[in-house]
Amino acid sequence: MNPSIGRATMLVYPENEQPDRAFFVNSFEEAANSLGIGIVKSEINNLQDIEAAFANLAGSGPPGAVVVTPHASLANHSREIVAFADRYQITTSYPYRYYAAQGGAHVLRCQ
């Protein structure tokens, strides 16, 4: 990860579509707070929201990072997510190694 990251977002769907959302969000917020990283809220409903999350972090402000949660709809957009990370030059953590096979640079293995 980039040590200069000053803000981060997690790609999550609304609670009614991602029941395990609280597990990921709570851990993410706790880690970000302990590292002094600002949290940028990004609730995802479609591909346009995903790109907007990357574009928002690429704008002015400290360098940003994205954490992708393991969700079927995000997996369906994995190629686009990897492309957004590359296009906007955003450090991104992915839940599965097939993101890396598609060009994603940093993969966190989910058990």
C-alpha positions as CSV (number, residue, x, y, z in Angstrom):
1,M,0.0,0.0,0.0
2,N,1.0,3.6,-0.5
3,P,2.2,5.1,2.8
4,S,1.0,8.6,1.8
5,I,-2.7,7.5,1.5
6,G,-4.8,10.1,3.3
7,R,-8.3,8.9,2.5
8,A,-10.0,5.7,1.5
9,T,-13.3,4.3,0.4
10,M,-14.9,0.9,0.4
11,L,-17.1,-0.3,-2.4
12,V,-20.2,-1.7,-0.8
13,Y,-23.8,-2.2,-1.8
14,P,-26.8,-1.0,0.3
15,E,-27.4,-3.2,3.3
16,N,-30.4,-4.9,1.8
17,E,-28.2,-6.2,-1.1
18,Q,-25.1,-7.0,1.0
19,P,-26.1,-8.5,4.3
20,D,-22.4,-8.9,5.5
21,R,-21.8,-5.2,4.8
22,A,-21.5,-4.2,8.5
23,F,-18.7,-6.8,9.0
24,F,-16.6,-5.2,6.2
25,V,-17.5,-1.5,6.9
26,N,-16.9,-1.7,10.7
27,S,-13.5,-3.3,10.2
28,F,-12.6,-0.8,7.4
29,E,-13.6,2.2,9.5
30,E,-11.8,0.9,12.6
31,A,-8.6,0.4,10.5
32,A,-8.8,3.7,8.7
33,N,-9.4,5.6,12.0
34,S,-6.4,3.9,13.7
35,L,-4.2,4.9,10.8
36,G,-5.5,8.4,10.6
37,I,-7.0,7.9,7.1
38,G,-10.1,9.8,6.2
39,I,-13.1,7.8,5.1
40,V,-14.9,8.7,1.9
41,K,-18.4,7.2,1.8
42,S,-19.3,5.4,-1.4
43,E,-22.5,3.5,-1.6
44,I,-22.7,1.6,-4.8
45,N,-25.8,0.8,-6.8
46,N,-24.4,0.5,-10.4
47,L,-21.3,0.8,-12.5
48,Q,-21.5,4.6,-12.7
49,D,-21.3,4.7,-8.9
50,I,-18.2,2.6,-9.0
51,E,-16.5,4.9,-11.4
52,A,-17.6,8.0,-9.5
53,A,-15.9,6.5,-6.4
54,F,-12.6,6.3,-8.2
55,A,-13.0,9.7,-9.9
56,N,-13.8,11.3,-6.5
57,L,-10.6,9.9,-5.0
58,A,-8.6,11.0,-8.0
59,G,-9.7,14.6,-7.5
60,S,-8.0,17.1,-5.3
61,G,-6.9,16.2,-1.8
62,P,-4.6,13.6,-0.4
63,P,-3.9,10.4,-2.3
64,G,-6.8,7.9,-2.0
65,A,-7.3,4.2,-1.9
66,V,-10.2,1.8,-2.7
67,V,-11.1,-1.5,-1.0
68,V,-13.3,-3.8,-3.0
69,T,-15.6,-6.1,-1.0
70,P,-16.4,-9.6,-2.0
71,H,-19.8,-9.2,-3.7
72,A,-21.3,-10.9,-6.8
73,S,-22.2,-7.6,-8.4
74,L,-18.7,-6.2,-7.9
75,A,-17.2,-9.5,-9.2
76,N,-19.4,-9.0,-12.4
77,H,-17.7,-5.7,-12.9
78,S,-14.2,-6.8,-11.9
79,R,-12.7,-5.9,-15.3
80,E,-14.1,-2.4,-15.1
81,I,-13.0,-1.9,-11.5
82,V,-9.4,-2.9,-12.4
83,A,-9.6,-0.5,-15.4
84,F,-10.9,2.3,-13.2
85,A,-8.1,1.8,-10.7
86,D,-5.6,2.0,-13.6
87,R,-7.2,4.9,-15.3
88,Y,-7.5,7.0,-12.1
89,Q,-4.2,5.7,-10.6
90,I,-5.8,4.7,-7.3
91,T,-4.3,2.2,-5.0
92,T,-6.9,-0.6,-4.8
93,S,-7.2,-3.8,-2.7
94,Y,-9.2,-6.6,-4.3
95,P,-10.8,-9.6,-2.6
96,Y,-9.9,-12.3,-5.1
97,R,-6.8,-13.1,-7.1
98,Y,-8.7,-13.1,-10.5
99,Y,-8.6,-9.3,-10.1
100,A,-4.8,-9.6,-10.3
101,A,-5.1,-11.8,-13.3
102,Q,-7.1,-9.0,-14.9
103,G,-4.3,-6.5,-14.1
104,G,-5.2,-5.5,-10.5
105,A,-2.0,-4.8,-8.6
106,H,-3.0,-5.6,-4.9
107,V,-5.1,-8.6,-3.9
108,L,-6.2,-9.4,-0.3
109,R,-7.2,-13.1,0.0
110,C,-10.6,-13.7,1.5
111,Q,-11.2,-16.9,3.3
